[in-house]
Amino acid sequence: MNNLGKRLREARNNIHMHQAVAAESMQMSRPTLSAIETGKRQVTANELVQFAELYKVDVSELLYENGDSNRKRLMEYYQRFVALSEEKQIEVMHFIDDVER
């Protein structure tokens, strides 16, 4: 099983949705959904977006391991950044600019 297939299955299970119901909602056969979840069939970009909507998750959570924890960490950084004075925010932005070069 590939990681994307595993994350799709976990997202489906997290909302307690049976494979047959998910397949019907996605307008595909249950064997097709099973093949996707086991990594035997690729997922199109359009299907990925539909899965995310159906399972009520961000596409990034399906695409990337630890997608949710990365988003939480970014939110924490953002909250800390906006709490800084304008002068400190400018310093941080200069630092980021220097690192990117």
C-alpha positions in Angstrom: 0.0 0.0 0.0 1.4 3.4 -0.9 1.3 6.3 1.6 -1.4 8.3 -0.3 -3.7 5.2 -0.4 -3.1 4.6 3.3 -3.9 8.3 4.1 -7.1 8.1 2.0 -8.2 5.0 3.8 -7.4 6.6 7.2 -9.4 9.7 6.3 -12.3 7.6 5.2 -12.2 5.6 8.4 -11.9 8.7 10.5 -15.3 9.7 9.5 -16.6 6.2 9.8 -17.5 5.9 6.2 -17.7 2.4 4.6 -15.8 1.9 1.4 -19.0 1.2 -0.6 -20.5 4.5 0.5 -17.3 6.4 -0.4 -17.1 4.7 -3.8 -20.7 5.6 -4.6 -20.2 9.2 -3.5 -17.1 9.3 -5.7 -19.0 7.7 -8.6 -16.6 4.8 -8.9 -16.8 1.1 -8.1 -15.8 -0.3 -4.8 -13.0 -2.3 -6.4 -11.7 0.9 -7.9 -11.6 2.6 -4.5 -10.0 -0.4 -3.0 -7.3 -0.3 -5.7 -6.7 3.3 -5.0 -6.4 2.7 -1.2 -4.0 -0.2 -1.8 -1.8 1.8 -4.3 -2.7 -0.3 -7.3 -4.4 2.6 -9.0 -3.2 6.2 -9.3 -5.4 9.1 -8.1 -6.1 12.0 -10.4 -5.8 15.6 -9.1 -9.5 16.0 -9.5 -10.2 12.8 -7.6 -7.9 14.0 -4.8 -9.8 17.2 -4.4 -13.1 15.3 -4.4 -11.8 12.9 -1.7 -10.7 15.8 0.4 -14.1 17.3 0.2 -15.8 14.0 0.9 -13.6 13.2 3.9 -13.6 16.8 5.1 -9.8 17.2 5.1 -7.3 19.5 3.4 -5.7 18.1 0.3 -2.3 18.6 2.0 -3.4 16.1 4.7 -3.8 13.5 2.0 -0.7 14.4 0.1 1.8 14.8 2.9 2.7 12.7 5.9 2.1 14.9 9.0 0.1 17.4 6.9 -2.0 18.4 9.9 1.0 18.8 12.3 2.8 20.9 9.7 -0.2 23.2 9.4 -0.5 23.5 13.2 3.2 24.4 13.4 2.8 27.0 10.7 -0.2 28.5 12.6 1.9 28.7 15.8 4.7 30.5 13.9 2.1 32.9 12.4 0.6 33.7 15.7 4.0 34.3 17.2 4.9 36.5 14.3 1.8 38.7 14.4 2.4 39.2 18.2 5.8 40.8 17.4 6.2 44.5 17.2 6.4 45.9 13.7 10.1 46.5 14.1 10.7 42.8 15.0 8.5 41.6 12.1 10.7 43.6 9.7 13.7 42.0 11.2 12.2 38.5 10.7 11.3 39.3 7.1 14.9 40.5 6.5 16.2 37.3 8.0 13.9 35.2 5.8 15.0 37.2 2.7 18.7 36.5 3.6 18.1 32.8 4.0 16.3 32.6 0.7 19.3 34.0 -1.2 
